């Protein structure tokens, strides 16, 4: 029923959809067949781009590898640190010290694109943001993502965090082939957190026939990024679209690419593995002023503009899903082993804290003299005499 409703909307709004014009596009795109690796379309595939929340795909991949290695389990506790709780939106807003299951954390990270949760996952699994970023870069190098570098697990802007459309295609291939058991997580329509419903920012989900993943991303400097996948008749195509002007236009661009791909034969002129670097591979494109300088705050968001029920949507990707399937997530239930890296890092943080010493102008409380002496000795000083 939902699909038929969608098709009617698609036909009604078809005139509003931009045509894909190949080389005339200014932003990087890659369209490829997931199974064969055949590249059906590409434009500026090796140009550096700020990944924004597409970084969370690598955060998920590193974490899946950690689960596979037995470092953590799906029910392992993920603790919200003070640092992660302070990350800017999009976020869940849990207080420092809150604990959730790893699987719930990953679902919140992938569907809500929660920056605080992504940082918490990175800090818990890696031990620290820097240590987790090292693991992200190690995986990128192992996979052959030659134009990618990470410094954080959530994709918040840094000039040192960049990727390419081709590298993202490589990452998607690894995610879907190495960990097919987690594929359903990328197509979740929405989350239920208590009484609150959170929709997926991927507007293809539930609206584009066959859509089954993957992720969106946005910061002012990157514009609106998207990786969208769809499967029809056993054939899965993936569209990587970077630097679009809005949440709706990136969904339209990805859908148009997928439509073209499904209309073509399965063979491509080259494969993802054989695609050679070309064009400008060093200078990232910064869209900050174009996207954010003169736009209202609501236009500087991953959330698509809402359309009232009585209004005719400009695009089928503005239509609100009638009855989205929601997956319940939240705090608690973490009965599995704590991430060893986080425990080790936490203990290490305390080992370097100097023992407290009493102020020299105040007498030490009764029984505290031994502690004061030990503290002074540990710091290479003689214990101070209490002032009379």
C-alpha positions as a LaTeX table, in Angstrom:
\begin{tabular}{lrrr}
\hline
Residue & $x$ (\AA) & $y$ (\AA) & $z$ (\AA) \\
\hline
Unk1 & 0.00 & 0.00 & 0.00 \\
Unk2 & 2.81 & 2.37 & 0.95 \\
Unk3 & 4.68 & 1.56 & $-2.25$ \\
Unk4 & 1.61 & 2.27 & $-4.42$ \\
Unk5 & 1.11 & 5.55 & $-2.57$ \\
Unk6 & 4.73 & 6.40 & $-3.27$ \\
Unk7 & 4.47 & 5.63 & $-6.99$ \\
Unk8 & 1.48 & 7.94 & $-7.34$ \\
Unk9 & 3.43 & 10.70 & $-5.63$ \\
Unk10 & 6.44 & 10.02 & $-7.79$ \\
Unk11 & 4.44 & 10.39 & $-10.98$ \\
Unk12 & 2.77 & 13.54 & $-9.70$ \\
Unk13 & 6.07 & 15.13 & $-8.73$ \\
Unk14 & 8.24 & 13.85 & $-11.56$ \\
Unk15 & 8.49 & 17.25 & $-13.23$ \\
Unk16 & 10.18 & 18.61 & $-10.12$ \\
Unk17 & 12.97 & 16.02 & $-10.17$ \\
Unk18 & 16.25 & 17.25 & $-11.65$ \\
Unk19 & 17.66 & 15.28 & $-14.55$ \\
Unk20 & 21.08 & 13.74 & $-14.13$ \\
Unk21 & 23.34 & 15.43 & $-16.67$ \\
Unk22 & 26.56 & 13.47 & $-16.24$ \\
Unk23 & 29.64 & 15.62 & $-16.64$ \\
Unk24 & 27.69 & 18.84 & $-16.03$ \\
Unk25 & 27.37 & 17.95 & $-12.35$ \\
Unk26 & 29.70 & 19.95 & $-10.10$ \\
Unk27 & 29.76 & 17.55 & $-7.16$ \\
Unk28 & 31.31 & 14.08 & $-6.79$ \\
Unk29 & 29.14 & 11.04 & $-7.50$ \\
Unk30 & 29.68 & 7.31 & $-7.89$ \\
Unk31 & 27.09 & 4.71 & $-8.87$ \\
Unk32 & 28.15 & 1.08 & $-8.69$ \\
Unk33 & 26.87 & $-2.47$ & $-8.56$ \\
Unk34 & 27.54 & $-3.89$ & $-5.10$ \\
Unk35 & 28.01 & $-7.51$ & $-6.15$ \\
Unk36 & 30.21 & $-7.05$ & $-9.24$ \\
Unk37 & 31.86 & $-3.77$ & $-8.32$ \\
Unk38 & 31.06 & $-2.41$ & $-11.78$ \\
Unk39 & 31.04 & 1.39 & $-11.85$ \\
Unk40 & 28.04 & 2.67 & $-13.83$ \\
Unk41 & 28.55 & 6.41 & $-13.30$ \\
Unk42 & 31.29 & 8.53 & $-11.74$ \\
Unk43 & 32.18 & 12.20 & $-11.52$ \\
Unk44 & 35.11 & 13.65 & $-9.53$ \\
Unk45 & 35.30 & 10.30 & $-7.75$ \\
Unk46 & 38.76 & 11.02 & $-6.32$ \\
Unk47 & 38.17 & 14.63 & $-5.26$ \\
Unk48 & 38.66 & 15.24 & $-1.54$ \\
Unk49 & 35.46 & 16.03 & 0.31 \\
Unk50 & 34.48 & 16.49 & 3.93 \\
Unk51 & 32.55 & 13.31 & 4.81 \\
Unk52 & 30.45 & 14.76 & 7.65 \\
Unk53 & 28.34 & 11.98 & 9.20 \\
Unk54 & 29.28 & 9.51 & 6.49 \\
Unk55 & 32.28 & 9.09 & 8.82 \\
Unk56 & 29.95 & 7.08 & 11.04 \\
Unk57 & 30.03 & 4.27 & 8.47 \\
Unk58 & 33.71 & 3.77 & 9.31 \\
Unk59 & 32.87 & 4.04 & 13.02 \\
Unk60 & 30.40 & 1.21 & 12.49 \\
Unk61 & 32.91 & $-0.83$ & 10.48 \\
Unk62 & 35.66 & $-0.52$ & 13.13 \\
Unk63 & 33.13 & $-1.49$ & 15.80 \\
Unk64 & 31.89 & $-4.50$ & 13.82 \\
Unk65 & 35.51 & $-5.62$ & 13.53 \\
Unk66 & 35.92 & $-5.20$ & 17.30 \\
Unk67 & 32.83 & $-7.35$ & 17.88 \\
Unk68 & 34.19 & $-9.95$ & 15.47 \\
Unk69 & 37.51 & $-9.98$ & 17.37 \\
Unk70 & 35.77 & $-10.51$ & 20.70 \\
Unk71 & 36.77 & $-7.13$ & 22.13 \\
Unk72 & 33.15 & $-6.18$ & 22.74 \\
Unk73 & 29.70 & $-7.72$ & 22.38 \\
Unk74 & 26.38 & $-6.35$ & 21.18 \\
Unk75 & 25.23 & $-6.09$ & 24.81 \\
Unk76 & 28.46 & $-4.47$ & 26.04 \\
Unk77 & 28.01 & $-1.20$ & 27.98 \\
Unk78 & 28.68 & 2.07 & 26.21 \\
Unk79 & 29.11 & 4.86 & 28.73 \\
Unk80 & 28.44 & 8.48 & 27.85 \\
Unk81 & 31.53 & 10.47 & 28.82 \\
Unk82 & 31.56 & 14.15 & 29.65 \\
Unk83 & 33.40 & 14.76 & 26.39 \\
Unk84 & 30.92 & 12.83 & 24.25 \\
Unk85 & 27.93 & 14.45 & 25.98 \\
Unk86 & 29.30 & 17.85 & 24.99 \\
Unk87 & 29.31 & 17.16 & 21.25 \\
Unk88 & 26.94 & 19.43 & 19.26 \\
Unk89 & 23.74 & 18.22 & 17.54 \\
Unk90 & 22.54 & 16.08 & 16.03 \\
Unk91 & 22.57 & 14.24 & 19.37 \\
Unk92 & 20.55 & 12.11 & 21.76 \\
Unk93 & 21.34 & 14.32 & 24.75 \\
Unk94 & 21.94 & 11.62 & 27.37 \\
Unk95 & 23.75 & 12.84 & 30.48 \\
Unk96 & 27.37 & 11.90 & 31.26 \\
Unk97 & 27.47 & 8.54 & 33.00 \\
Unk98 & 24.46 & 7.18 & 31.12 \\
Unk99 & 24.97 & 3.61 & 29.91 \\
Unk100 & 23.41 & 1.80 & 26.96 \\
Unk101 & 23.95 & $-1.42$ & 25.01 \\
Unk102 & 26.39 & $-1.23$ & 22.11 \\
Unk103 & 23.79 & $-2.38$ & 19.58 \\
Unk104 & 21.37 & 0.33 & 20.67 \\
Unk105 & 24.17 & 2.91 & 20.50 \\
Unk106 & 25.00 & 1.89 & 16.93 \\
Unk107 & 21.36 & 2.11 & 15.85 \\
Unk108 & 21.07 & 5.62 & 17.34 \\
Unk109 & 24.29 & 6.59 & 15.60 \\
Unk110 & 23.18 & 5.28 & 12.21 \\
Unk111 & 19.52 & 6.39 & 12.20 \\
Unk112 & 19.56 & 9.59 & 14.28 \\
Unk113 & 23.16 & 10.31 & 13.22 \\
Unk114 & 23.82 & 11.22 & 16.86 \\
Unk115 & 27.21 & 12.86 & 17.29 \\
Unk116 & 27.32 & 12.29 & 21.04 \\
Unk117 & 26.64 & 8.58 & 20.64 \\
Unk118 & 29.22 & 8.19 & 17.87 \\
Unk119 & 31.84 & 9.81 & 20.09 \\
Unk120 & 30.83 & 7.59 & 23.02 \\
Unk121 & 31.15 & 4.48 & 20.84 \\
Unk122 & 34.58 & 5.62 & 19.67 \\
Unk123 & 35.82 & 6.42 & 23.16 \\
Unk124 & 34.51 & 3.16 & 24.61 \\
Unk125 & 35.67 & 0.84 & 21.84 \\
Unk126 & 38.96 & 2.62 & 21.16 \\
Unk127 & 39.76 & 3.91 & 24.63 \\
Unk128 & 39.89 & 7.53 & 23.44 \\
Unk129 & 38.95 & 9.63 & 20.43 \\
Unk130 & 42.54 & 9.68 & 19.19 \\
Unk131 & 43.02 & 5.93 & 19.61 \\
Unk132 & 39.76 & 5.19 & 17.80 \\
Unk133 & 40.71 & 7.56 & 14.97 \\
Unk134 & 43.95 & 5.61 & 14.61 \\
Unk135 & 41.90 & 2.46 & 14.17 \\
Unk136 & 39.67 & 4.18 & 11.60 \\
Unk137 & 42.73 & 5.21 & 9.60 \\
Unk138 & 44.27 & 1.75 & 9.89 \\
Unk139 & 41.09 & 0.19 & 8.48 \\
Unk140 & 40.94 & 2.80 & 5.72 \\
Unk141 & 44.51 & 1.95 & 4.72 \\
Unk142 & 43.81 & $-1.79$ & 4.83 \\
Unk143 & 40.76 & $-1.38$ & 2.60 \\
Unk144 & 42.64 & 0.77 & 0.09 \\
Unk145 & 40.88 & 4.06 & 0.88 \\
Unk146 & 43.84 & 6.06 & $-0.39$ \\
Unk147 & 42.22 & 9.51 & $-0.21$ \\
Unk148 & 40.75 & 9.32 & 3.28 \\
Unk149 & 41.81 & 10.52 & 6.73 \\
Unk150 & 39.88 & 10.59 & 10.02 \\
Unk151 & 40.33 & 12.47 & 13.28 \\
Unk152 & 36.95 & 11.80 & 14.93 \\
Unk153 & 34.24 & 9.14 & 14.86 \\
Unk154 & 31.23 & 11.40 & 14.21 \\
Unk155 & 32.27 & 13.51 & 11.23 \\
Unk156 & 32.08 & 16.95 & 12.83 \\
Unk157 & 34.09 & 19.36 & 10.72 \\
Unk158 & 37.85 & 19.23 & 10.77 \\
Unk159 & 40.14 & 20.23 & 7.89 \\
Unk160 & 42.01 & 16.98 & 8.59 \\
Unk161 & 38.93 & 14.78 & 8.11 \\
Unk162 & 38.34 & 14.08 & 4.45 \\
Unk163 & 37.45 & 11.32 & 2.00 \\
Unk164 & 36.42 & 10.74 & $-1.62$ \\
Unk165 & 33.34 & 9.33 & $-3.32$ \\
Unk166 & 35.42 & 6.40 & $-4.56$ \\
Unk167 & 36.74 & 5.63 & $-1.06$ \\
Unk168 & 33.23 & 5.73 & 0.38 \\
Unk169 & 32.16 & 3.23 & $-2.26$ \\
Unk170 & 35.01 & 0.97 & $-1.12$ \\
Unk171 & 33.86 & 1.31 & 2.50 \\
Unk172 & 30.25 & 0.49 & 1.64 \\
Unk173 & 31.40 & $-2.61$ & $-0.22$ \\
Unk174 & 33.35 & $-3.77$ & 2.83 \\
Unk175 & 30.45 & $-3.07$ & 5.20 \\
Unk176 & 27.90 & $-4.97$ & 3.14 \\
Unk177 & 30.15 & $-7.89$ & 2.18 \\
Unk178 & 32.04 & $-8.38$ & 5.46 \\
Unk179 & 29.09 & $-7.86$ & 7.80 \\
Unk180 & 25.85 & $-8.73$ & 6.01 \\
Unk181 & 24.22 & $-9.55$ & 9.36 \\
Unk182 & 24.06 & $-5.84$ & 10.17 \\
Unk183 & 22.59 & $-4.75$ & 6.82 \\
Unk184 & 19.05 & $-4.34$ & 8.28 \\
Unk185 & 20.33 & $-1.64$ & 10.63 \\
Unk186 & 20.99 & 0.67 & 7.69 \\
Unk187 & 17.38 & 0.50 & 6.51 \\
Unk188 & 15.60 & 1.22 & 9.81 \\
Unk189 & 12.73 & 3.65 & 9.16 \\
Unk190 & 12.78 & 5.17 & 12.61 \\
Unk191 & 13.55 & 4.78 & 16.30 \\
Unk192 & 11.33 & 4.83 & 19.36 \\
Unk193 & 13.02 & 6.36 & 22.39 \\
Unk194 & 10.42 & 6.20 & 25.12 \\
Unk195 & 7.42 & 8.01 & 23.64 \\
Unk196 & 9.53 & 9.92 & 21.12 \\
Unk197 & 9.72 & 8.83 & 17.48 \\
Unk198 & 12.86 & 9.66 & 15.48 \\
Unk199 & 12.79 & 9.35 & 11.70 \\
Unk200 & 15.71 & 8.25 & 9.57 \\
Unk201 & 17.40 & 11.15 & 7.75 \\
Unk202 & 17.77 & 8.88 & 4.72 \\
Unk203 & 14.69 & 9.96 & 2.78 \\
Unk204 & 14.93 & 7.04 & 0.35 \\
Unk205 & 13.98 & 4.61 & 3.11 \\
Unk206 & 10.30 & 3.75 & 2.84 \\
Unk207 & 9.89 & 5.99 & $-0.20$ \\
Unk208 & 12.12 & 4.68 & $-2.99$ \\
Unk209 & 11.20 & 1.17 & $-4.21$ \\
Unk210 & 13.83 & $-1.28$ & $-3.02$ \\
Unk211 & 15.74 & 1.18 & $-0.82$ \\
Unk212 & 17.76 & $-0.66$ & 1.85 \\
Unk213 & 20.43 & 1.76 & 3.21 \\
Unk214 & 22.88 & 3.43 & 3.89 \\
Unk215 & 23.68 & 6.87 & 5.49 \\
Unk216 & 23.50 & 10.65 & 5.19 \\
Unk217 & 25.84 & 13.40 & 6.32 \\
Unk218 & 25.90 & 17.18 & 6.64 \\
Unk219 & 28.15 & 19.96 & 7.83 \\
Unk220 & 28.21 & 23.40 & 6.27 \\
Unk221 & 31.57 & 22.76 & 4.61 \\
Unk222 & 30.49 & 19.49 & 2.99 \\
Unk223 & 26.99 & 20.32 & 1.91 \\
Unk224 & 24.44 & 17.50 & 1.97 \\
Unk225 & 26.06 & 14.09 & 1.45 \\
Unk226 & 24.32 & 10.78 & 0.94 \\
Unk227 & 24.94 & 7.13 & 0.24 \\
Unk228 & 21.79 & 5.37 & $-0.89$ \\
Unk229 & 21.42 & 1.71 & $-1.81$ \\
Unk230 & 18.54 & $-0.21$ & $-3.32$ \\
Unk231 & 17.92 & $-3.81$ & $-4.38$ \\
Unk232 & 15.66 & $-4.93$ & $-7.23$ \\
Unk233 & 15.43 & $-8.42$ & $-8.67$ \\
Unk234 & 18.47 & $-9.49$ & $-6.70$ \\
Unk235 & 20.63 & $-6.62$ & $-7.97$ \\
Unk236 & 21.92 & $-4.05$ & $-5.45$ \\
Unk237 & 23.10 & $-0.64$ & $-6.63$ \\
Unk238 & 24.73 & 2.02 & $-4.48$ \\
Unk239 & 24.76 & 5.76 & $-5.19$ \\
Unk240 & 27.29 & 8.05 & $-3.51$ \\
Unk241 & 26.30 & 11.73 & $-3.77$ \\
Unk242 & 28.37 & 14.50 & $-2.18$ \\
Unk243 & 27.80 & 18.24 & $-1.85$ \\
Unk244 & 24.11 & 18.63 & $-2.64$ \\
Unk245 & 22.24 & 21.78 & $-1.59$ \\
Unk246 & 19.53 & 20.24 & 0.61 \\
Unk247 & 18.31 & 17.04 & 2.22 \\
Unk248 & 15.63 & 16.69 & $-0.45$ \\
Unk249 & 17.89 & 17.39 & $-3.43$ \\
Unk250 & 20.43 & 14.78 & $-2.29$ \\
Unk251 & 17.65 & 12.18 & $-2.09$ \\
Unk252 & 16.41 & 13.17 & $-5.53$ \\
Unk253 & 19.93 & 13.00 & $-6.97$ \\
Unk254 & 20.56 & 9.57 & $-5.46$ \\
Unk255 & 17.19 & 8.29 & $-6.68$ \\
Unk256 & 17.87 & 9.57 & $-10.20$ \\
Unk257 & 21.23 & 7.80 & $-10.25$ \\
Unk258 & 19.67 & 4.57 & $-9.01$ \\
Unk259 & 16.90 & 4.82 & $-11.61$ \\
Unk260 & 19.48 & 5.18 & $-14.37$ \\
Unk261 & 21.46 & 2.24 & $-13.01$ \\
Unk262 & 18.49 & $-0.09$ & $-12.88$ \\
Unk263 & 17.65 & 0.88 & $-16.47$ \\
Unk264 & 21.15 & $-0.10$ & $-17.63$ \\
Unk265 & 22.63 & $-3.55$ & $-18.21$ \\
Unk266 & 24.65 & $-4.96$ & $-15.33$ \\
Unk267 & 28.03 & $-4.49$ & $-17.03$ \\
Unk268 & 30.06 & $-1.33$ & $-16.51$ \\
Unk269 & 33.08 & 0.10 & $-18.30$ \\
Unk270 & 35.29 & $-0.38$ & $-15.25$ \\
Unk271 & 35.21 & $-1.76$ & $-11.73$ \\
Unk272 & 35.64 & 0.04 & $-8.46$ \\
Unk273 & 38.97 & $-1.75$ & $-7.91$ \\
Unk274 & 40.24 & $-0.81$ & $-11.39$ \\
Unk275 & 39.14 & 2.84 & $-11.32$ \\
Unk276 & 42.28 & 4.99 & $-11.50$ \\
Unk277 & 42.74 & 8.38 & $-9.79$ \\
Unk278 & 41.96 & 11.41 & $-11.94$ \\
Unk279 & 41.33 & 15.13 & $-11.56$ \\
Unk280 & 42.11 & 17.21 & $-8.49$ \\
Unk281 & 42.80 & 14.74 & $-5.66$ \\
Unk282 & 44.24 & 17.15 & $-3.06$ \\
Unk283 & 42.10 & 20.25 & $-2.60$ \\
Unk284 & 38.90 & 19.74 & $-0.58$ \\
Unk285 & 35.91 & 21.75 & $-1.72$ \\
Unk286 & 34.51 & 23.95 & 1.06 \\
Unk287 & 30.80 & 24.78 & 0.68 \\
Unk288 & 30.41 & 26.61 & 3.98 \\
Unk289 & 29.45 & 30.03 & 2.62 \\
Unk290 & 27.26 & 28.62 & $-0.14$ \\
Unk291 & 25.31 & 26.35 & 2.21 \\
Unk292 & 25.19 & 28.27 & 5.50 \\
Unk293 & 26.15 & 31.92 & 5.13 \\
Unk294 & 22.83 & 33.26 & 3.89 \\
Unk295 & 20.44 & 30.49 & 4.87 \\
Unk296 & 18.08 & 30.20 & 7.82 \\
Unk297 & 19.01 & 27.71 & 10.58 \\
Unk298 & 16.29 & 25.27 & 9.47 \\
Unk299 & 17.99 & 25.11 & 6.06 \\
Unk300 & 21.28 & 24.20 & 7.75 \\
Unk301 & 20.02 & 20.83 & 8.93 \\
Unk302 & 19.85 & 17.19 & 7.89 \\
Unk303 & 16.12 & 17.23 & 8.57 \\
Unk304 & 14.01 & 17.69 & 5.46 \\
Unk305 & 11.34 & 20.43 & 5.56 \\
Unk306 & 8.02 & 19.14 & 6.79 \\
Unk307 & 5.01 & 19.30 & 4.52 \\
Unk308 & 1.54 & 19.77 & 5.92 \\
Unk309 & $-0.94$ & 17.01 & 5.09 \\
Unk310 & $-3.09$ & 19.37 & 3.01 \\
Unk311 & $-0.14$ & 20.63 & 0.96 \\
Unk312 & 1.04 & 19.01 & $-2.25$ \\
Unk313 & 4.70 & 18.04 & $-1.71$ \\
Unk314 & 7.25 & 19.43 & $-4.11$ \\
Unk315 & 9.03 & 16.11 & $-4.01$ \\
Unk316 & 8.02 & 12.56 & $-3.07$ \\
Unk317 & 10.92 & 12.67 & $-0.61$ \\
Unk318 & 9.14 & 15.29 & 1.47 \\
Unk319 & 6.22 & 12.95 & 2.13 \\
Unk320 & 5.97 & 11.83 & 5.74 \\
Unk321 & 5.70 & 8.05 & 6.10 \\
Unk322 & 2.23 & 6.99 & 7.21 \\
Unk323 & 3.15 & 4.23 & 9.62 \\
Unk324 & 6.94 & 3.87 & 9.83 \\
Unk325 & 8.31 & 0.78 & 11.51 \\
Unk326 & 10.04 & 1.95 & 14.69 \\
Unk327 & 12.80 & 0.11 & 16.53 \\
Unk328 & 12.88 & 0.68 & 20.30 \\
Unk329 & 16.20 & 1.84 & 21.73 \\
Unk330 & 17.28 & 3.46 & 24.97 \\
Unk331 & 19.44 & 3.17 & 28.05 \\
Unk332 & 20.02 & 0.09 & 30.15 \\
Unk333 & 20.23 & $-3.61$ & 29.44 \\
Unk334 & 24.02 & $-3.61$ & 29.02 \\
Unk335 & 24.95 & $-6.92$ & 30.64 \\
Unk336 & 27.90 & $-7.82$ & 28.42 \\
Unk337 & 31.63 & $-7.34$ & 28.94 \\
Unk338 & 32.88 & $-3.78$ & 29.25 \\
Unk339 & 35.14 & $-2.65$ & 26.39 \\
Unk340 & 38.67 & $-3.42$ & 27.56 \\
Unk341 & 40.16 & $-0.37$ & 25.84 \\
Unk342 & 37.80 & 1.95 & 27.72 \\
Unk343 & 38.45 & 0.26 & 31.06 \\
Unk344 & 42.21 & 0.42 & 30.50 \\
Unk345 & 42.05 & 4.06 & 29.47 \\
Unk346 & 39.89 & 4.94 & 32.48 \\
Unk347 & 42.30 & 3.28 & 34.87 \\
Unk348 & 45.23 & 4.96 & 33.16 \\
Unk349 & 43.56 & 8.33 & 33.60 \\
Unk350 & 43.59 & 7.84 & 37.35 \\
Unk351 & 47.14 & 6.50 & 37.69 \\
Unk352 & 48.67 & 9.81 & 36.66 \\
Unk353 & 46.62 & 11.97 & 39.02 \\
Unk354 & 48.91 & 13.27 & 41.83 \\
Unk355 & 47.93 & 12.50 & 45.39 \\
Unk356 & 46.36 & 15.52 & 47.08 \\
Unk357 & 48.35 & 17.45 & 49.66 \\
Unk358 & 46.97 & 19.70 & 52.31 \\
Unk359 & 47.27 & 23.47 & 52.00 \\
Unk360 & 50.34 & 24.64 & 53.94 \\
Unk361 & 48.38 & 27.44 & 55.64 \\
Unk362 & 45.89 & 25.00 & 57.13 \\
Unk363 & 46.61 & 22.16 & 59.57 \\
Unk364 & 45.97 & 18.67 & 58.22 \\
Unk365 & 43.00 & 16.90 & 59.83 \\
Unk366 & 43.71 & 14.31 & 62.45 \\
Unk367 & 45.05 & 11.11 & 60.90 \\
Unk368 & 45.83 & 12.77 & 57.58 \\
Unk369 & 49.51 & 13.44 & 58.25 \\
Unk370 & 50.65 & 10.14 & 56.67 \\
Unk371 & 48.70 & 10.97 & 53.48 \\
Unk372 & 50.21 & 14.43 & 53.35 \\
Unk373 & 53.68 & 13.03 & 53.80 \\
Unk374 & 53.14 & 10.39 & 51.12 \\
Unk375 & 51.83 & 13.00 & 48.72 \\
Unk376 & 54.83 & 15.25 & 49.30 \\
Unk377 & 57.23 & 12.35 & 48.87 \\
Unk378 & 55.53 & 11.28 & 45.66 \\
Unk379 & 56.06 & 14.80 & 44.30 \\
Unk380 & 59.70 & 14.96 & 45.44 \\
Unk381 & 59.08 & 17.55 & 48.19 \\
Unk382 & 59.33 & 17.54 & 51.93 \\
Unk383 & 56.04 & 17.70 & 53.82 \\
Unk384 & 55.11 & 21.25 & 54.64 \\
Unk385 & 54.79 & 22.23 & 58.25 \\
Unk386 & 51.36 & 23.31 & 59.32 \\
Unk387 & 51.05 & 27.00 & 60.10 \\
Unk388 & 50.19 & 27.89 & 63.69 \\
\hline
\end{tabular}
